[in-house]
Amino acid sequence: MEYTTVTKDVEFVPVWEGNDEREDDERIVFTLRYLTDAQLAKCYTLGIDKGGDQTVSPKYELLAKYGIADIKNLTVDEVEIKTAQQFGGLSGFSRLYMEIGTQILIMNPRQDLKN
């Protein structure tokens, strides 16, 4: 059996607030990385809903922490935001935060957590 490991980082241009329509040198660009199995396993919370069914919820703060390698062209209050830690500390950017987290989830599909 042959396994393929993806290690190359991927540039992602969010559509948030028309960002994808800006000039190339003005676009906010996130460099996203593929997560290891151990990192991905930490990015989910298992729970039980009111009906007794098992639920799986992503932890977006950990997805950002592990999945963002670099940020270009994001400036808030004259401070250049370049790291996942800085990005996670911003308030008022929940839609952008969710878009980035969703893209990281798409890049890193969850394995069956029961195994």
N, C-alpha and C positions, 0 to 999 in steps of 0.2 A: 504494500500500500504506500502511496506517495502523498506527502503532506506539503502544502504550500503555505508559507508564512509571509504575510504582507507586513513590511516594515517601513515602507516609504510613506512619509507624511504627505497629506493632501491639502491643497489650498481650497478654501471654501469662501465664496462671496455671498453673504446673506442678502435676502431681498428686503429685509427690514427697512422701512421708511424710504423705499426707492434706492437703496444703496447700490443695487445691481445695475442701475441705470446711470450712475455717476461716471465721470471720466475715470480712466484706469488709475491715475495717480491720486485720486480722491476716494476711491472705494475702500471701505473697511474690509480687510481680508484676514481671515483666521486660518492659521496652519493647524490642521487637526492630525492627530496620530491615531493609529490603530492600538487598541488596548490589549494587554495580555489577558489570558483567562483569569488570572488572580485579580487583576484590577477590575475586570468586568464583573466578576462575582461580587465585589464590594459595592457595586453601583446599583444594587437592587435591594429593596426591602420586601420581605415576605410577610404576609399578614392574613387575617381571616376577616371576611366581610360579615355583615349582619345575618346573612343567610347561611353562614358556616362554610362558605366556599373560600378556597385559598386565593389570595390576590398577590400580584407582583407589581411593585411600583418602582420606577427609576428614581435614583437619587441624583438630581441634576447638578448639585454642587460637586459631587464626586466625579460625574461625567466630565464636567468642565475642568476640574483639577487634573485628572489623568489625561483627558483628551485634547486639551489646547496646548499646542507647542509654542505658538507665537501669535501675536496680533499686530496688524499694520494699520495705520491711519485712524486709530480710534483715540480721540482727544476729548477729555471731559474736564471742564473748568480749567483749561490751559495745562492739564496734566496728561501726558501721553500714556495710554494704557497699553502695555505690551505683554503682560503675563496673565495666566489664569487666575492667580491670586488677586491681582488688581481688578480684573473683570468681575470676579465673584463678589467683590466688596462694593460694587456699584449699586445704587438704588435708582429706580425709575427705568430700568432697562429689561423688565421681565419678558417682554415679547422677543427681544433679541436673545436673551438668555435661553428661552425655550427653543428658539430656532436653532441655536448652536447645539444645545443638548439633544434635540431631535436628530440633527445631522450626525452627531456622534453615535447615537443609537442605531441609525441606519447603517453606518459604516461597521458597526460592531454588533451583529445580531446575537441575541441572547441564546445560550445553549439551555437545554432542559435542566433546570436547577435541581430536579429530583435525583439526577445521576451523580 
